[in-house]
Amino acid sequence: MKKLLMLLFASILFSSFALRTQEEHDVVAIYEKIDLDYGTLDDDGEEISFILVKTKIDKGEYKVEIGDKLNSYVYNLRGTNLYIKFRYSPYLYKFDEGVLVWSGYGSGTFYKLD
């Protein structure tokens, strides 16, 4: 019984250590992609095909997969029209999986899964 308790204690310590050491990235905003009509121009007269509009999602934990990279800070959530903006430029690649923990107050954390 004592060995079983020690094994259980060790596994709990190991799993909580693994959760704390996962790669995590601060998310500062979520945007929705809005497609525009052909021929829409930006302020400089350049054609644009979409805009990103800041949006809200419900508080919670979401299993997500990284899609296309828009720039160093903004990535698409694969299979959706949502984009997330990170506080700092993360080292992420297309198809990286993770959990987005969203506070409901305009910020959250993306935990990359191995």
KETOR-957556 format. One record per residue (C-alpha): x, y, z; chain. Coordinates in nm, 4 decimals. Each point is the difference from the previous one (the first is absolute). Layout:
% residues N
<tordo x="X" y="Y" z="Z" marvex="A"/>
...
END
This chain:
% residues 114
<tordo x="0.0000" y="0.0000" z="0.0000" marvex="A"/>
<tordo x="0.2845" y="0.2362" z="0.0873" marvex="A"/>
<tordo x="0.1650" y="-0.0624" z="-0.3398" marvex="A"/>
<tordo x="-0.3302" y="0.0697" z="-0.1750" marvex="A"/>
<tordo x="-0.0381" y="0.3323" z="0.1825" marvex="A"/>
<tordo x="0.3588" y="0.0970" z="-0.0842" marvex="A"/>
<tordo x="-0.0572" y="-0.0886" z="-0.3650" marvex="A"/>
<tordo x="-0.3239" y="0.1997" z="-0.0055" marvex="A"/>
<tordo x="0.1711" y="0.2977" z="0.1660" marvex="A"/>
<tordo x="0.2893" y="-0.0149" z="-0.2488" marvex="A"/>
<tordo x="-0.2369" y="-0.0138" z="-0.2979" marvex="A"/>
<tordo x="-0.1963" y="0.3007" z="0.1304" marvex="A"/>
<tordo x="0.3222" y="0.1963" z="0.0467" marvex="A"/>
<tordo x="0.1209" y="-0.0965" z="-0.3473" marvex="A"/>
<tordo x="-0.3307" y="0.0941" z="-0.1698" marvex="A"/>
<tordo x="-0.0220" y="0.3367" z="0.1762" marvex="A"/>
<tordo x="0.3647" y="0.0673" z="-0.0901" marvex="A"/>
<tordo x="-0.0733" y="-0.0860" z="-0.3637" marvex="A"/>
<tordo x="-0.2947" y="0.2418" z="-0.0065" marvex="A"/>
<tordo x="0.2095" y="0.2824" z="0.1439" marvex="A"/>
<tordo x="0.2837" y="-0.0553" z="-0.2450" marvex="A"/>
<tordo x="-0.2117" y="-0.0038" z="-0.3163" marvex="A"/>
<tordo x="0.0807" y="0.2699" z="-0.2525" marvex="A"/>
<tordo x="-0.2447" y="0.2839" z="0.0645" marvex="A"/>
<tordo x="-0.0683" y="0.3268" z="-0.1802" marvex="A"/>
<tordo x="-0.2052" y="0.3033" z="0.1079" marvex="A"/>
<tordo x="-0.2939" y="0.0744" z="-0.2313" marvex="A"/>
<tordo x="-0.1075" y="0.3647" z="0.0019" marvex="A"/>
<tordo x="-0.2864" y="0.0027" z="-0.2536" marvex="A"/>
<tordo x="-0.2219" y="-0.2123" z="-0.2215" marvex="A"/>
<tordo x="-0.1090" y="0.1168" z="-0.3438" marvex="A"/>
<tordo x="-0.2605" y="-0.1151" z="-0.2493" marvex="A"/>
<tordo x="0.0867" y="0.0010" z="-0.3702" marvex="A"/>
<tordo x="-0.2512" y="0.1852" z="-0.2189" marvex="A"/>
<tordo x="0.0338" y="-0.0592" z="-0.3754" marvex="A"/>
<tordo x="-0.0453" y="0.3118" z="-0.2143" marvex="A"/>
<tordo x="-0.1381" y="0.0480" z="-0.3477" marvex="A"/>
<tordo x="0.2413" y="-0.0185" z="-0.2903" marvex="A"/>
<tordo x="0.1576" y="0.3391" z="-0.0677" marvex="A"/>
<tordo x="-0.0115" y="0.1327" z="0.3581" marvex="A"/>
<tordo x="0.2870" y="0.2413" z="0.0674" marvex="A"/>
<tordo x="0.1883" y="0.0934" z="0.3151" marvex="A"/>
<tordo x="0.1138" y="0.3537" z="0.0984" marvex="A"/>
<tordo x="0.2953" y="-0.0226" z="-0.2385" marvex="A"/>
<tordo x="-0.2121" y="-0.1048" z="-0.2971" marvex="A"/>
<tordo x="0.1223" y="-0.3612" z="0.0150" marvex="A"/>
<tordo x="-0.2497" y="-0.2808" z="-0.0550" marvex="A"/>
<tordo x="-0.0887" y="-0.2028" z="0.3094" marvex="A"/>
<tordo x="-0.2073" y="-0.3150" z="0.0185" marvex="A"/>
<tordo x="-0.0808" y="-0.0109" z="0.3738" marvex="A"/>
<tordo x="0.0194" y="0.1860" z="0.3302" marvex="A"/>
<tordo x="0.0375" y="-0.1242" z="0.3563" marvex="A"/>
<tordo x="-0.2535" y="0.1310" z="0.2514" marvex="A"/>
<tordo x="0.0564" y="-0.0417" z="0.3736" marvex="A"/>
<tordo x="-0.2572" y="-0.2407" z="0.1401" marvex="A"/>
<tordo x="-0.0988" y="-0.1715" z="0.3247" marvex="A"/>
<tordo x="-0.0259" y="-0.3666" z="0.0861" marvex="A"/>
<tordo x="-0.1385" y="-0.1647" z="0.3114" marvex="A"/>
<tordo x="0.2244" y="-0.0689" z="0.2972" marvex="A"/>
<tordo x="0.1354" y="-0.3536" z="-0.0142" marvex="A"/>
<tordo x="0.2591" y="-0.2451" z="-0.1221" marvex="A"/>
<tordo x="0.0156" y="-0.0793" z="-0.3712" marvex="A"/>
<tordo x="0.2060" y="-0.2686" z="-0.1717" marvex="A"/>
<tordo x="0.1320" y="0.1732" z="-0.3125" marvex="A"/>
<tordo x="0.2410" y="-0.0512" z="-0.2847" marvex="A"/>
<tordo x="0.2192" y="0.2747" z="-0.1439" marvex="A"/>
<tordo x="-0.0684" y="0.0887" z="-0.3620" marvex="A"/>
<tordo x="0.1597" y="0.2582" z="-0.2247" marvex="A"/>
<tordo x="0.2319" y="0.2669" z="0.1404" marvex="A"/>
<tordo x="-0.1112" y="0.3530" z="-0.0958" marvex="A"/>
<tordo x="0.3033" y="0.1706" z="0.1587" marvex="A"/>
<tordo x="0.2350" y="-0.0578" z="0.2943" marvex="A"/>
<tordo x="-0.2772" y="0.0496" z="0.2558" marvex="A"/>
<tordo x="-0.3249" y="-0.1030" z="-0.1731" marvex="A"/>
<tordo x="-0.0961" y="-0.3588" z="-0.0867" marvex="A"/>
<tordo x="-0.3152" y="-0.1616" z="-0.1376" marvex="A"/>
<tordo x="-0.1745" y="-0.2692" z="0.2030" marvex="A"/>
<tordo x="-0.0171" y="-0.2776" z="-0.2596" marvex="A"/>
<tordo x="-0.3469" y="-0.0820" z="-0.1279" marvex="A"/>
<tordo x="-0.1510" y="0.3273" z="0.1253" marvex="A"/>
<tordo x="-0.0212" y="0.3651" z="-0.1001" marvex="A"/>
<tordo x="0.1628" y="0.0997" z="0.3316" marvex="A"/>
<tordo x="0.3494" y="0.1390" z="0.0511" marvex="A"/>
<tordo x="0.1905" y="0.0398" z="0.3255" marvex="A"/>
<tordo x="0.2528" y="0.2703" z="0.0780" marvex="A"/>
<tordo x="0.2867" y="-0.0815" z="0.2344" marvex="A"/>
<tordo x="0.1732" y="0.2458" z="0.2333" marvex="A"/>
<tordo x="0.3407" y="-0.1206" z="-0.1226" marvex="A"/>
<tordo x="0.0978" y="-0.1746" z="-0.3217" marvex="A"/>
<tordo x="-0.0328" y="-0.3752" z="0.0701" marvex="A"/>
<tordo x="0.1872" y="-0.2850" z="-0.1663" marvex="A"/>
<tordo x="-0.3027" y="-0.1793" z="-0.1408" marvex="A"/>
<tordo x="-0.0576" y="-0.1870" z="-0.3221" marvex="A"/>
<tordo x="-0.3026" y="-0.0911" z="-0.2076" marvex="A"/>
<tordo x="-0.1755" y="-0.3064" z="0.1464" marvex="A"/>
<tordo x="0.1398" y="0.0563" z="0.3542" marvex="A"/>
<tordo x="-0.2697" y="-0.1065" z="0.2451" marvex="A"/>
<tordo x="-0.0757" y="0.1587" z="0.3319" marvex="A"/>
<tordo x="-0.2530" y="0.1200" z="0.2514" marvex="A"/>
<tordo x="-0.1218" y="0.3587" z="0.0019" marvex="A"/>
<tordo x="-0.1079" y="0.1012" z="0.3497" marvex="A"/>
<tordo x="-0.2093" y="0.3157" z="-0.0371" marvex="A"/>
<tordo x="-0.0827" y="0.2129" z="0.3054" marvex="A"/>
<tordo x="-0.3031" y="0.1679" z="-0.1528" marvex="A"/>
<tordo x="0.1527" y="0.3403" z="0.0755" marvex="A"/>
<tordo x="0.1990" y="0.0506" z="-0.3183" marvex="A"/>
<tordo x="0.3058" y="-0.2118" z="0.0734" marvex="A"/>
<tordo x="0.1089" y="-0.3589" z="0.0292" marvex="A"/>
<tordo x="0.2788" y="-0.2517" z="-0.0363" marvex="A"/>
<tordo x="0.0841" y="-0.2478" z="-0.2739" marvex="A"/>
<tordo x="0.1626" y="-0.3204" z="0.1277" marvex="A"/>
<tordo x="0.1801" y="-0.1906" z="-0.2744" marvex="A"/>
<tordo x="-0.0446" y="-0.3770" z="0.0218" marvex="A"/>
<tordo x="0.2920" y="-0.2281" z="-0.0755" marvex="A"/>
END
